[in-house]
Amino acid sequence: MPTLDFKGKQFVYSHHLSVPFRELKVVPDKSLPTNGQKPSLDDNLIIHGDNLEALKALLPTHAGKIDCIFIDPPYNTGNEGWCYNDNVRSPLMKEWLKKSANPVDKEDLERHDKWLCMMWPRLNLLSELLSETGTIWITLNDIEIHRARMIFDEIYGEENLVTQIVWQKRTSRENRAVFSNSHDHILVYSKCSPDVWKTYRNLLDPSALGYSNPDNDPKGEWTSVPFSAQGFRTNQVYKIKTPTGKLLEPPKGRCWGATEPVFEQLKGEGRIYFPKEGEGRPRVKQYSGESKGLVPFTIWPPSEVGDNEDAKKEILEIFKDEPPFDTPKPVRLIERIIEIAGKGDSTFLDSFAGSGTTAHAVLEANKKDGGNRRFILIECEDYADKLTAERVRRVIKGYDFTGTQREELYKAKITWSNFSKSAQKILLEVEHVEKTARAAFDKVKKEIKDGVLTVIGERDVQEQAPGLAGSFTFCTLGEPIQIENLLNGKGLPAFDALARYVFYTATGQSLESVAPPSIEGFVGETDLFRVHLFYQPDLRWLRSNEAALNADRVAAIATRNPAGKRTIVFAVAKFMSQKELTKQRIEFCQLPYAVHRILGD
């Protein structure tokens, strides 16, 4: 398989392995817990800190557990002011970065190399966090999309490319440009093969087909599909007589959708519909209860998922004054990803959180269907609290607003050509949108402007927009968890943090919750291993005999291991021979403080 080479690749290739683990530190006064509860790492998370180190900090608790990742990284336009400053140990890398421009701008001839150096270790860690049936979605424009595909192919496997979506991000025309750029790309890769992921992904709501019942069919609302098929099959070529007596043959280059006996059967069941007052080509009725859903298209128009203008309006409504963020994404765009890629209890991760749209979309989805989806946001910039978290606070609790909230519900470009051919379909779609929106809005308006038909829902709000409910815990990154710190007693990690760290390093799996303290020091288990830790963040205790693995603890470990799983024990010392431990299937891992005991103070 061809691979992409770039400056610094040999130095960042395994950089994610050397990034230190850090403890997630809860910040209570910036968190918004459920009433009556304390902030918890088991809640939704907003993490302020370098996103590479934050991703590493999530591994002990979330490795292999993220169902869907959405990232909106710098597009590398040269105007974003982002810096590449990962602490790669190579002297050559440090010399390169010292001599090159930072932040990255258009004049930087190596800006593509820096972007790739920045993305490589992050994509590797994101891959470790992704579940075996999970997907990662990344938005980019034309500047880096081709290079992104190359490194995604190398990390995730080119066979795991699901699709590349085109999202129309703007509808206005830029007449000063060579071409008016109106789209972004969304790359989608799965951890498993796309054929396997297909069995997990969701189809879209079939109500978008525009069900109605113009002929009072007793079977209920329906839509229709053409009764024709590609190709030429002799037994599917025949003449069909319309209700007006007109004889029709299949469209040129096509045949009818079934043989004549099957057509007559469908007709007898009342499932054949002739448009144009009975003169049009036959169509087959599909009733609302029959469709399992719609396969997503690879082109996403603003009428379905919103555009940049929608995103700016959304954030301006929440913050009133000038939008505090230049490039937000519309909530409906992320909601569409959630609809396709997640379930009602899925966990969504956004490691370039920006204005917090992903959290907003998750909360919206939960509000609509009562789901229990979780979000994890990571933001490295200083606005993590005042913008990212503050948006989520306001969305949860409600925010000051007096006036009319408007939401674009439907948009279609109208020309004489497409209206003459699809007038009935468009009218049915508009009718369906109006029906489904009436309960949520005070008014539903239709307007045609500049050749675009728009359906808008209006809701009168007095003083405060209602909140969506929810909660989150705000975190920062603590000091690196360096086992070597046990040698000097400085920066000793908390028990839970060290327990998760040693569990992950021993098993490669994350530990959702640490077992309560017990005599045998049990912290968690996998299908193959039980892991134990004897530790207190107290230098005096670590120097005492209490910190060692002894006969009583071995007996307790054996008693509570009836299945005879292999046991891994972390402690500073042991008062048992390895021969005795091996009989109990115990593997002893000595914490570095034992070296301190030997060397003395």
N, C-alpha and C positions, 0 to 999 in steps of 0.2 A: 504494500500500500504506500503511495506517495505520502511524504510527510513535509511539513513546513519547517524550514530552518529560519532562525532569526537571531540577532545579536543577543547574547546572554542566555540562550536556551540551555546550554550545558551547565550553567550555574544555577538556574531556577528549576531545572528538571525535577529534582527531589527536594526542593526547598521546603515544601509543605511538611516534610518529615521532620525538619529541624526546628520548625516554629514551636516555641514552648507552649505547654498547656498553661492556661490561666484560669483562676477561679472566677466564677460569675458572682459579683457582689451586688446584692439587692439594695436599691436605694428607696426606702419606704416613702419618703416625702414626695417622690416623683412618680410613684406607682399609683394605680387606681384599682385596688382589690375589691372583690365582692364585699358588700356590707357585712360587717361582723367578722371578717376574716383578715389574716395578715398576708402581705405579699409573699408569693411563693414561686419557686422555679418551676412548679407544675402548672402554672398559669400561662396565658399568652405572655410573650416576652418582647420587650423593646430593649435592645442592647446598644449602648453607646461605647464605641471603641473601634479600633482598626478592624476592618472586616475579616482580614486574614486570621488574626489572632482570635477574633470572636468565633469564627468557624471552627478553629481548633478547640476552643473552649467548649463548644457544643458536642464534640465527639463522644466524651464519656457518658453523656445522657441521651444523645439523639442519633448516634451512628446507625444508619440503616432504617431510620424511622420516619423520615420526611417523605410525605406522599407526593408533594409537588413543590418545585422550586421555580420562582419567577424572579428574574434579575433584569434590571434596566441600568447597565453600567455606562460609564462615559462613552459617548459615541466617537470620541477622539477627533472632534471637528477642528481642534486648535483654538477654540474660543472658550473652553470650559474651565480652564485654570486648574486642572487636576495635576497632582504630583505623583511621581513614582519614587517611593522612598522605602521600599521593603528592605529589611535589614539582612540582605543576602551576604553571607560571610566571605565570599570570594574577594580577595584584594583587587582583582581585575574589575569586578563589578563596581566596587566602591570607587575605584579610580575613574571609571567610565561615568558614573553618576555625578561625581564631584566636578567633572569637566563639562558636563552637558547641562542644558537649560532645564530649569525646574521653576515654576510649573511648565507643563508641556504646552507649546503654542505652535502656530502654523509654520514658524520659521525653523522648528526643530526637525531636522531631516531624519532623526531616529525615533520619531514619535510612535511609529507603528511598532518598532522593536520594543519600546517601553510598554506600550499597551499590551502586547503579547506577554512580556515578562510579568506584568501585573496580573493578567488573567490566568496564566497557566497554573500557579499553585492554588488559586482560589477555585478553579474548576475541578482540580483534583480533590480538594477537601469537600466540595459540594457533592462530588460523586460518592464519597464515603458516607455522607449524611443521607443520601437518597435511598429510599427503600428499593427492594428488588423489583417492584412493579411501578416505581415512581417515574416521573418525567421532569425534565428541566426545560424551561421556556426562557428565551433571552431576546430582548428587543434591541435592534441595531438598525442603522441606515446603511447606505451603500459604501461608506468609507471602510468599515472593517468586516462587513458580513462575509466576504469571501475568505478572509483570513480566519475568522471565527469558525467557519465550517471546517477548515483544515485542522485546527487544534481540537475541536470537538470530535472529529473523526478519529484523531489519534488517542484521545483520552477515553471517549465513550464507545468508539467503534463506529466506522462508517455504516455498518449494517444496522445500527441503532438509531439512525436518523429517521424520525417519524415523518416530518414534513417541514417545509418552509412557507410560512404564511405571509401574505401581503396585507398589511393593515393601512387603509386610507386614512391618514392622520389629519388631512386638511382638505377642504372643499373649495377654498378661494384660490385664485390663480395668481402666481407671481410673474408679472409681465416683464420684470427686469432680468429674469434668469434665462439661461440658454434653454432649459426645460424647466417647467414649474414642477418642483419635487413635491409630490402629494402623498407619498407612502413611506412606511417603515417596514422592516422585515421582523418576523418572529420565528426564530429557529426553535424546533422542538426535537429533543432527543429523549429516548427512554433508556432505563437501566436494563430492561429485558429487551427482547426483540419486539419490533412493532406488531408482529402478528400475535404475540402473547399479550402485549399491552392492549391490543384491540379488544380483548375479552374483559378488560378491567375499565376501560374508558367509558364515558357516558355519551349517549346520543343526545342531541339537542331536543328541546321541548317541541313536540310536533304541532303545538298550537300555532306556531309561526306559519304553518301552511294556510291559515285563514279559513277555518271551518265555519260553515253557515248552513242554512237549510232553506234556500229560496223556493224549493218546490214542495215544502212541507212533507218531506219524506218521513214516514213513521219510524224509520230506524234511527232518526236523529241527524245531527249536523254532519256535514261531509265536505270533502274537497275532491278534486278530480285530477287524474293524470292522463296523458294522451294514450289512446289505444293503438300504439304503433311501436315498432321495434326496428333497430338497425339491421341491415343485411337483407338477404332475399331467401325466403323459405317458400317453396312452391305451395305447400299446404296452408300457408298463411297469406296467400294472395287471392283475393276474391272481392266481389262487389258487395257493398253494404248500402242498404236503402235507408235514407233518413226519414223522419216523420213527415217531412214535406214532400216525399216522393222522389227526392234526388238520389241518384246512384253515385256512390263514391268509391274510388280506388285508393289504395295506400299512397301516402306521399311518395314522391319520386325518390328512388334509392332506398326505400324502406318497405317493410311488410306490416300487416296488422299484428297486434300484440298476442294473438292466439289463433287457433284454428277456428273455422266457422262454427262447428258444434259448440265449442267453448264460448264463442261470442253469443250465440243464441241462448245458451244457459245463463250467461251474465245478464243478457237483455231481459230474460224471463224473470230474473230475480230483482229487476228494477235497478241494476247497478250501472247501466249504460246511460250516459248523459250526452245529448247533442246540443252544443252551444249555438249562438247566433239564431235563436228562435227556431231551433230544430234543423237548421241547414248546415251547421258546422260539422267537422269531423268528430267521430265518437270519442268520448272520454270515459274512463272508468271511475266510478265513485269509490272513494276511500273514506270510511266512517271514522270518527274521532277516536273510537275505542280500539281500532285495528292497528294503528300505527305505533310502533315501538319507539319511534324517535327518528331524528334526522341526522345523517352523517354530516359532520361539519365541512364546510367549504374551506378552501385555502385562500380565499379572498374575503376579507372582513370589511364591509363598508361602514361608514359612520352611522348610518341608519340603524345598524344592529349593535355596534359596540362603542359609539361615540368617537369624537375626534379631539384634537388639541384644544379647540375652542371650548368644548364641553368641559374638559379638564380644568381650564383656567376659571371658568364660571363656577365650577364646584368649589374650588379652593378659595375663590374670592368671596363666595357666599359665607364660607365658614370663618374667614378672617377679615371680612368687610373691606379693609383698605386695599392697597396694592397687593397683588398676589406675592407671597413671600418666597415663591419658588418658581423658577422660569420654565421648567420642563416637566410638569406633572403628567401622569397618565390618567385617562378617564376611568372612573369606577367601573363602568360597564365593560370596558376592555378586560379588566382583571376578573370581573364576574363571569365573563364568557370562559376564561381559562379555568376558573373554579368549577363551572358547570360541567366542563368536559373532563377535567383531570382529577376531580376529587369526589369523595363521598361525604356524608353528613358528619363524620367524625374525623376527617382528614386534617393533617397538619401541613401548613403552607409556610414556606421560608422565603424571605426576600432579604438578600444580603447587601443590596444597594437601595435602601428603603426610601431615601429622598423625603417626599412629603407624606409618606405613609398611606398611599392609595391602596396597597395590598391589604393592610389591616382594615381599612374602610370597607373594601369589597367583601372581605370575609365576614365582617359584622353585618353587612347588608344581606349576604346570603343566609346567615343564621337567622336573621329577623324574618326573612321571607318564608323559610320552611321549618323553623324551629330546630335547626341543626346545631351541632356542637363542634364546629370546625375550630381549629386553633391556628394562631399565627405567631411567627417569630420574625421580628424585624431587626436588622443590623444597620446602624448608621454611624459613620465615623466623624462626620462634621459636627461643628459646635451647635448646630441647630437641632440636634437629636432630641433635645428636651423641648425647646421653645417652638419648634415647628412639627417635627415628626410625632412626638408623643402628645403635644398639645392638640394637634388635629384629632388624634384618636380619643383624647379626653373629651373634646367637644362633641365628637360624633357619638360617643357613648352616653354622655349626660344631656346632650342637647346644647344649643348655642343661641346667643342673642340674635334675633332676626325678626323684623317686622316687615311684612310685604307679601308679595306673591312669589312662591317658589314655582319655577317652571322646569319641566322635564320633557326633553324631546323623546317622544315615544316611537316615532316612525318618520322615515324620510325616504323619498323616492324622486329621482329625476324624471320629469315628465316631458316627453317630446311627442309630436303627433304620431310618429312611427310606433313608439312603444305603447302609447295609450290606445291607439286603434287596435293593436294586437292583444294587449293585456289589460284592457279597461276593466273587465269583470274581475280579474285576479286582483288588481290594485284596489278596487272598491271593496272586495271581500276582505282584503288584508286590513284596510282602514276600518271597516266595520268591526272586525274582530278586535283590533287595538282599542277602539272606543268602548266596546263591551267590557273587556277585561280591565280597563283603567278607571271606569266610573266609580268604583268603590274606593279607590285610593285618592281621587282628585275631586275638587269642587267643580271644575270645568274641564272639558276636553275640546280643544279648538283645532280647526283645520285651516291651513292657509297655503296658497301657492305664490311663491315669490321667485323671480329669476329662473323660472322653469323647474322649481323644486317644490314638490308637495310635502308639507310637514304637518305631522299631528303632534300637538303639544298638550301636555297635562298641566293644569294650573291648580295650585293649592294655596289658599289664603292662610297666612301665618300671622298670629298676633304675639309679638314680644319674643317668643322663643320657638325655634325649630325643635321638634321632638327628638329625643335621643334613641339610639338603637339598642342600648343596654350592652353589657359586657364588662370585661375587666382586663387588666394587664399588670405585669410587674416590670418595672424599669430597672435595668442592671448596668453596671460598669464592669470593666475588666480589672481583676485584682493582680497582685504580683504573680510572676511565673511560678508554677509549681515545680520547684527544683528539688528533687529528692536529696541532692547534695546539701541543701540547707539544714538537713537533720544533723550535719556534722558540727554546725556552729550555733544551732538554735535560733537563727535569724530568719524571719519571714516564714515561720512554720505554717503550713496550710491547715485549714479546718479539717476535722475528721471526715465529714461527708465529701469534701473536695478531694482529699487524698484517696478515699475509698473508691470514688468513681474513677479516679485516675488509674489506680493500680488494677482495678477490674478491667478497664478498657485495654490497658497495656498487656494484661495477662490473657485476655480472651478475644480481643478485637471486637467486642460487642459493647453496646452502651448499657448503663445501669440506670433504669428509670427511677428507682427509689432505693435508698440504703436501708438495710434491715436495722431495727433498733438494737442498741448495744446489748451484748450478751457475753457470757463467760467464754464462749468459744470464738468470739470475734467474727461471727459470720456476717458478711455484707451482701452477698448475692450469689446466684448460680446461673449456669447455662445448662443445656442438655447434657454437656459432657463434664463440666467442672463446677465445684463449689469453691468460692473465694473467701478467705478470712484475713482480717487485718487487726493487729494488736498495736494500737497507736493512740497517743494523746498529744495535742499540740503544747506540750509542756516539757522543757528541757530536763528538769529534775526527774520527772516520771520516766523519760526516755533513758536516763542513766541508771534507773533502778532495776532490780530483778523483776519487778512487776511487768516490765515491757517484754520479757522473754517468753518464748514458747516452752512450756514445761509439761510434765506428765499429766497433771490435772487437766490442762487445756487440751492435750491430745486425746485424752479419754472422753472429754465433752464433745470434741469434734467427731470422734468415731461414733458415739452414741446417737448423735443427731444426723448421721449419714447412713441410714438403713439401706439405701440403694447402692452404697459402695462406690459412689462417684469419685473420680480423682479430685484431690483437694490441694489447693494452692494457698499457702500461708505466708503472709508478709509480717515480719517482725524484726526488731533490731538484733535479736540473738535467740539461741535455742539451747536448752539444757537436756537435749535428747540427741542420741546418735542418729545419723541419717539412716542407718540400718533399721532402727526401730520405727522411724517415720515411714520408711518404704513399706513396711508390713501393713501400715494403715493407709497406704496409697496417698501419703502426704508428701508434697513437694515444697520444700522450704525456700523462701526467697528473702534474703537478708537485706534489710534496709541499711543504708550507708552509715547509720550511727554506730554500727558495730566497729567500723574502721576508726571512728573517733575514740572508742573505748580503748582500742589497741594503741593508738598513737598518743593518747593522753591529751591533756589540755595544753 
